[in-house]
Amino acid sequence: MKVEDVMNKDVESANKEQHAPRSGKRLLWFLLVPAVLVTSAFIGTKARQKTSQQLNATTKSLEVQTVNVIHPQRGKSTSDLTLPGMIQAFSQSPVYARVDGYVRSWYVDIGTYVTKGQLLAEIDAPEVDQQLNQARAMLNQAETSLALAKITAPRYQELIKSNSVSQQEVDQNNQNLAAQTANVQAASAAVSRLEQMQGFEKIVAPFDGIITLRKTDFGDLVNAGNAGVGRELFHISQNNIVRVFVTVPEEFSKQVKRGTKASMDLTELPNRHFAAAVTRTTDAIDAYFANPHGGARCAESIR
C-alpha cells in the first residue's frame, strides 16, 4: 500500500470523528426546542384556564345582590335634648353694713372659705354706741320712776280707806304707775334695738361659702343698708351645690317637668358627667326667646 493511501484513510477517519459529535448536538437541539415550546404552551393554557375560572367566579359573585335585612322595632319613648345652661351658686348673697361708720378691720379676702357666723369685718360706729349709752340711762331713769310709783300707788290705796286722800289723787297715782311701767318697757325696747344695732358693727357670714368679692378696706366709710357708694362689703357664694337655668324651646316645654332626669356636662371637664334633675319650672313664656331665633341668641348669651 502506498503511503498516500494510508494518509487519506487517516484524514477520512478524522473527519468522521469530527462530524459525529456535531450531528448529535443538532439532534439534541432538534428535540429540545419542540419540548420547550410544548411546555410553554401547556403552562400558558393552564394560566388562561385559571384566569378564566377566577373571572367566572367573580362574575357569578357579582350577580348575587347582598342586602341587609332590618326587623322593625318599637322606638324609645324618650328622646335626648341638649341645651345650653347658665350655672349659678345654690346660695349667693351680697353682705352689707347695717350701721353707718368706718371699717375698723377686715379678716377675710377673695377665695376664703367661711362658715356661718364667722367674723368677716368690724365697723366703728360711735353714734350707735352713744345712742345706746343714752338709751340705757333713760332706762335707768324710767326704772327709778317706776319704783317710786310702785311705792306711792299702794299708799294712796290705803289712805283712801280712811278718807285721808281724795279718789282723784288715788286715780292719778294709779295712772302714774301705769305710765311709768310703759316708759320702762319703751326704754327697754330702745336699749334692745340699739344693742342689736351695735351687734351689727361685727359683719358675720350668713351661711357657709366662699368669699367671691371684697369691696372694702381699712378706714372706708360705709352706709347702712344697700344704698350709697360703699354699699356692698363682701359677696359670698355657696358653690358646693349649683343651680342650672335652662331656656327650653316651646316644642319641648310640655315634656320637661319637675323630676325629669338630666345630665350636665362642662366644657372644662370633658370626661365627667354630673347627674341632675329638674326641680322647678316657671311655667311661663319668655317674650325674648319666643321667636325663631331665640334659641341661637340664648346659646350666644350663655357662652
C-alpha positions in Angstrom: 0.0 0.0 0.0 1.1 3.4 -0.8 1.9 6.0 1.7 -0.6 8.4 0.2 -3.5 5.9 0.5 -2.7 5.5 4.2 -2.7 9.2 4.8 -6.1 9.7 3.0 -7.6 7.0 5.2 -6.4 8.7 8.3 -7.8 12.0 7.1 -11.2 10.5 6.4 -11.4 8.8 9.7 -10.6 12.0 11.4 -13.3 13.9 9.5 -15.8 11.2 10.5 -14.9 11.6 14.2 -15.4 15.4 14.0 -18.8 15.2 12.2 -20.2 12.6 14.7 -20.5 15.0 17.7 -21.9 17.8 15.6 -24.7 15.6 14.4 -25.5 14.5 18.0 -25.8 18.2 19.1 -28.0 19.1 16.2 -30.3 16.1 17.1 -30.4 17.2 20.7 -31.4 20.8 19.9 -33.9 19.5 17.4 -35.6 17.5 20.2 -35.2 20.2 23.0 -36.8 23.1 21.2 -40.2 21.4 20.5 -40.3 20.2 24.1 -39.8 23.7 25.4 -42.4 25.1 23.1 -44.9 22.4 24.2 -44.2 23.1 27.8 -44.7 26.8 27.4 -47.9 26.2 25.5 -49.1 23.9 28.3 -48.3 26.4 31.0 -49.9 29.3 29.1 -53.0 27.2 28.6 -53.2 26.4 32.3 -52.8 30.0 33.3 -55.5 31.1 30.9 -57.8 28.4 32.3 -57.2 29.6 35.9 -57.8 33.2 34.9 -60.9 32.2 33.2 -62.1 30.3 36.2 -61.4 33.3 38.5 -63.2 35.6 36.1 -66.2 33.3 36.0 -66.3 33.1 39.8 -66.1 36.9 40.2 -68.8 37.3 37.6 -71.1 34.9 39.5 -70.4 36.6 42.8 -71.3 39.9 41.3 -74.5 38.6 40.0 -75.7 37.9 43.6 -77.0 41.1 45.3 -76.3 41.3 49.0 -78.9 43.1 51.2 -79.2 43.9 54.9 -82.4 42.9 56.5 -83.7 45.1 59.3 -86.5 44.0 61.5 -88.7 46.9 62.7 -88.8 47.6 66.4 -90.6 50.0 68.7 -88.6 53.1 69.2 -87.7 54.6 72.6 -90.3 56.6 74.4 -87.8 59.2 75.4 -85.5 61.5 73.3 -82.3 63.4 74.2 -82.4 67.1 74.3 -79.2 69.1 74.6 -79.5 72.8 75.6 -77.1 75.4 76.9 -77.5 76.4 80.5 -76.4 79.1 83.0 -74.8 77.9 86.2 -75.2 79.8 89.4 -74.3 79.1 93.0 -77.0 77.4 95.1 -76.9 80.3 97.5 -75.2 83.7 96.9 -75.6 86.9 98.7 -74.0 90.3 99.0 -73.1 91.4 102.5 -73.9 94.9 103.5 -73.4 97.1 106.6 -76.3 97.7 108.9 -74.8 100.7 110.6 -73.0 103.9 109.4 -69.4 104.1 110.3 -65.8 103.3 109.3 -64.3 99.9 108.6 -62.0 99.2 111.6 -60.7 95.9 110.2 -61.5 93.0 107.8 -60.4 89.4 108.3 -61.3 87.6 105.0 -60.4 88.1 101.4 -61.4 86.7 98.0 -61.2 82.9 97.9 -61.5 82.4 101.7 -63.8 79.6 102.8 -66.0 80.8 105.7 -68.6 79.2 107.9 -71.9 80.6 109.1 -71.4 83.2 111.8 -67.7 83.7 111.1 -66.5 87.2 111.7 -65.7 89.0 108.4 -65.1 92.6 109.4 -65.7 95.2 112.2 -67.1 98.7 111.9 -66.6 101.7 114.2 -70.0 103.3 114.8 -69.6 105.8 117.6 -73.0 107.3 117.1 -74.7 104.0 117.8 -72.5 103.5 120.8 -73.5 106.9 122.2 -77.2 106.3 121.5 -77.0 103.0 123.3 -75.5 104.7 126.4 -78.2 107.4 126.3 -80.9 104.7 126.0 -79.5 102.8 128.9 -79.5 106.0 131.0 -83.1 106.7 130.1 -84.0 103.1 131.0 -82.4 103.6 134.5 -84.4 106.8 134.9 -87.6 105.1 133.9 -87.0 102.2 136.2 -86.4 104.6 139.1 -89.6 106.5 138.5 -91.4 103.2 138.2 -90.0 102.0 141.5 -91.3 105.2 143.2 -94.7 104.8 141.5 -95.0 101.3 142.8 -94.5 102.6 146.4 -96.8 105.6 146.1 -99.8 103.9 144.5 -100.3 101.3 147.3 -100.0 104.1 149.9 -102.9 106.0 148.4 -104.9 102.8 148.2 -104.6 102.5 152.0 -105.3 106.2 152.6 -108.5 106.2 150.7 -109.9 103.8 153.1 -109.7 106.4 155.9 -110.8 109.2 153.6 -107.4 110.9 154.1 -107.0 111.5 150.4 -109.4 112.0 147.6 -110.3 109.5 145.0 -108.8 111.8 142.4 -105.4 111.5 144.0 -105.7 107.7 144.1 -106.6 107.6 140.4 -103.7 109.9 139.5 -101.2 107.7 141.3 -102.6 104.6 139.7 -102.3 106.3 136.3 -98.7 107.3 137.1 -97.8 103.8 137.9 -99.2 102.5 134.6 -97.4 105.3 132.7 -94.1 104.6 134.4 -94.5 100.9 133.6 -95.0 101.8 129.9 -91.9 104.1 130.0 -89.8 101.3 131.3 -91.0 99.0 128.6 -90.3 101.6 125.9 -86.8 102.4 127.2 -86.0 98.7 127.5 -87.1 98.2 123.8 -84.9 101.1 122.7 -82.0 99.6 124.5 -82.6 96.2 122.9 -82.8 97.8 119.4 -79.6 99.7 119.9 -77.8 96.7 121.3 -78.8 94.8 118.1 -77.5 97.8 116.1 -74.3 97.7 118.0 -74.1 94.0 117.2 -74.2 94.8 113.5 -70.8 96.5 114.0 -69.5 93.0 113.6 -70.1 91.7 110.0 -70.5 87.9 110.0 -71.1 85.3 107.3 -74.8 84.5 106.7 -74.0 80.9 105.6 -71.2 78.5 104.7 -69.5 79.5 101.5 -66.6 81.2 99.8 -65.8 84.9 99.5 -66.0 85.8 95.8 -65.8 89.6 96.2 -64.3 92.1 98.7 -65.2 95.8 98.1 -63.9 97.4 101.3 -60.7 98.3 103.0 -59.5 99.8 106.3 -60.9 103.2 107.1 -63.7 103.1 104.4 -66.8 105.0 105.2 -69.8 102.6 104.9 -73.5 103.3 104.9 -76.2 101.3 106.5 -78.3 99.2 104.0 -77.8 98.7 100.3 -77.7 102.4 99.4 -74.8 104.7 98.9 -71.4 104.5 97.2 -69.8 101.9 99.5 -72.9 99.7 99.9 -71.6 96.2 99.3 -68.7 95.0 101.5 -68.4 91.3 100.5 -70.1 88.8 98.3 -70.4 85.2 99.4 -71.4 82.1 97.4 -72.2 78.5 98.2 -70.6 76.6 95.3 -70.7 73.0 96.5 -74.3 72.9 95.1 -75.2 74.7 92.0 -78.3 75.7 90.1 -78.5 75.4 86.3 -81.0 77.6 84.5 -82.0 76.4 81.0 -84.3 78.0 78.5 -86.4 75.2 76.9 -87.8 75.7 73.4 -91.6 75.8 73.1 -91.9 72.4 71.4 -90.3 70.7 74.3 -91.8 72.8 77.1 -94.6 70.3 78.0 -92.1 67.4 78.1 -89.8 68.9 80.7 -91.5 68.6 84.1 -90.4 68.5 87.7 -88.4 65.4 88.4 -87.2 64.9 84.8 -83.7 63.4 84.9 -80.9 65.3 83.3 -77.1 65.2 82.8 -74.8 68.2 83.0 -71.6 68.4 81.0 -69.0 71.1 81.4 -66.6 72.2 78.8 -63.6 72.4 81.2 -64.4 68.8 82.4 -65.0 66.9 79.2 -64.7 63.4 80.7 -67.1 63.9 83.6 -70.9 63.8 83.6 -72.9 65.2 86.5 -76.4 63.8 87.3 -79.1 66.4 87.7 -82.9 66.7 87.9 -85.5 69.3 87.1 -86.6 70.8 90.4 -88.9 73.6 89.3 -90.1 75.5 86.2 -91.6 78.9 85.7 -94.4 77.7 83.5 -94.1 81.0 81.7 -93.2 82.1 78.2 -90.2 84.4 77.8 -91.0 87.0 75.2 -87.3 87.5 74.4 -86.9 83.9 73.3 -90.4 83.4 71.8 -89.1 83.8 68.2 -87.5 81.5 65.7 -84.0 82.8 66.5 -84.4 82.8 70.3 -82.5 79.6 70.9 -79.5 80.8 69.0 -79.3 84.0 70.9 -79.7 82.1 74.1 -76.7 80.0 73.3 -74.6 83.0 72.4 -75.5 84.9 75.5 -74.7 81.9 77.7 -71.4 81.3 76.1 
